[in-house]
């Protein structure tokens, strides 16, 4: 454990404290938990902090200041420490339940959006309870305001914050099952073994946990002390497992919000404005549209004109038939160029020019969409005195409170069900569709199943804001003396509950009063290299856009800019990009991951002209990642023909190495890294939104060029590094930043340039924009001509 | 509303719907068959990919009037039955490679994969990397590499 870790303990006591136990043979750390009063066995963790953790001093602004010349705040405390600390006090409110059929249930207060946390959570429970993985049922909890900060899915924090509390609850259940079995079998608890969900005694007698579920239950809460398994005893954690919901996914049985059969929830869509956030002036033909086949309701709402019908096909027809006069929106007349000017005006100075040689560069990043494949959608059933909502929500408590406020109902009268999401990428931190569906249902007095059209989702949905990053690095001889980065961005809307976390813990954060976005920025960014003095600042401007966090938030852009400058520094100091990074990385974990991709990727191999390797590094979420890619920028590759697709340079090979401390499910981690790589490729090469005349041009997946099969690297290797810290770090977003940067660096080396504007193809509009009136395109009718 | 008769997953169905109603909404909103997903409504994302008479088709772009009574529509829900098993070999390959992440695109991906294997087989050849590059189904989770591996594996089992 490093000194930095000790400083961090107060905020992350339950996470870090374990690593200080056992070494001297004092015995395993004990945790407190509860057997809860319930008809069958139900258990939870006790939220009290471990004594040694509580005693440690909290980091302060003074600590941070004392660490100059390179005050990397994340070395003292990072975003995940804050979120973990915020979640811990309510860990006694999430419970493991043993059922009479021998299954174990757990309602996870997080959102499953594809990142695999229902599977990894089931693994934690299976491990600690010694029950088969397929007997653990993990569902998603409804919004539970009493959980306060313990129901926000973000910052790749789920496993970090739940790793200990869930295992404690499971261990309490295991101990209680053994006690009950001892009574049933007439044996001593110490003579019993629990394996595969069955308790066996020395004489060969046995009883299943289902038969013990009621017998092990308690009429009143009981506080008990448990030990958790040591890492060497793990048989589930750390082993590759398939997703627990895979069968449902491949058979079409997995239910997303729009698949739910809520009585009378009629298909509903909204006719949206031609410019961003425009408002309805008047509707010329509401009555006529009301009479269209299947249409049951037409209603003006705050975001447009809602229509409800028997089918979504009829909704599309009705939306297209509406004649609406619109009032201006929030970005009227703005374009990429004008926003770029706003950013230039907001950029913070880099300071006086250095007296030594330096590398200086400015990078521009276009607006990007965090649309998932499942568009914004929600079901709402609003009655005069209550409301019920179904939607994929990563911040359901905030959604519940906002919906209650909008409807003028007390929060307890609003039930919010969290459904499985068809992707998130940051989009489901917000609840735009849930709020809108509630408004519509209230207005028309019927339940609604609201769906945003793809065009709506792309044009009016949230975006990753346009940003610039300016970097200056001063060097002398073989040393880097200073590194400064000034990130300037259209404001990112972070009003999804993380703000409340920061507010609650503000006194314990060593940041002073620097504002919420800057806090987030400082808590999530770090410079992994030994670059002497370094400073990073964020400036934001223009709140007229619908923005939000997009997978890995600020890090892809910040890291891409930094890694391109690192390649320049390497060239200036006469080193190659790999050895420069290796020499300047600060710790062994980082170097190990970098060296691994260099070795596995055969760094430095001879390659044809127009092709090259690139290498990049990023650390965050208590984890490190290194990426090596090879790119082919030769004309015959760039120009390969694909109908209505962007081809361009192709990443032909990628090697990723990740060290997350402890990978709960290495197979799931590999899946996340694969996705992160595809995001990184898109961010550097192809995917962006074009702003013209106050609206985004993209209205289709053939306009917004996320990575497709024809952009996918034919060769991919993902290396999960051996366990290091023994504690799980974050995984869901980890690989995006280094992937984006590695592709950019490879492109630079293949073409002998340093790319400064992203994505690379943003300057070329590769599609014919769809009209804005009507706001959604008609569905084609020639489907049978294209069967194949 | 006119009536339309066709076959879905082995059964004859008759629905009342406008001639122009796209098959996707007939399946999802009228028949309650929710395996085919909405992702764009303009035959681009391919999330709704199903089979018409064994070939890949996109219900979001098929007016229901275009279907004849003998036309067999197969959605992901009916795929396994076409192989006479609990799971189609392609679904099993999907499980073995742990392909799905969020799962939203997966029914369409699997249906496209099965049709691709059938097509190249009819053409008397094996699946190539170009064939795989040509799959247009979007996976926003980016599990493209596992999709490719599962298709090759599933093809060997079909």
Interface residues (C-beta under 8 A of the other chain):
Chain A: X113 X114 X115 X116 X242 X243 X245 X246 X247 X248 X249 X250 X251 X252 X253 X254 X255 X256 X258 X259 X261 X267 X293 X294 X310 X311 X312 X313 X314 X316 X317 X371 X372 X373 X374 X375 X420 X421 X422 X423 X424 X425 X451 X453 X454 X642 X644 X645 X667 X671 X674 X675 X676 X677 X678 X679 X700 X701 X702 X706 X707 X708 X709 X710 X712 X713 X714 X716 X776 X777 X779 X780 X781 X782 X783 X784 X786 X787 X788
Chain B: X1 X17 X18 X20 X21 X22 X23 X24 X25 X26 X28 X29 X30 X32 X34 X35 X36 X37 X38 X39 X40 X41 X42 X43 X44 X45 X47 X52 X53 X55 X56 X57 X58 X59 X60 X61 X62 X63 X66 X75 X76 X77 X80 X87 X91 X94 X95 X98 X99 X100 X101 X102 X103 X104 X105 X106 X107 X110 X115 X119 X129 X132 X133 X134 X135 X136 X137 X138 X139 X140 X141 X142 X143 X144 X145 X146 X147 X148
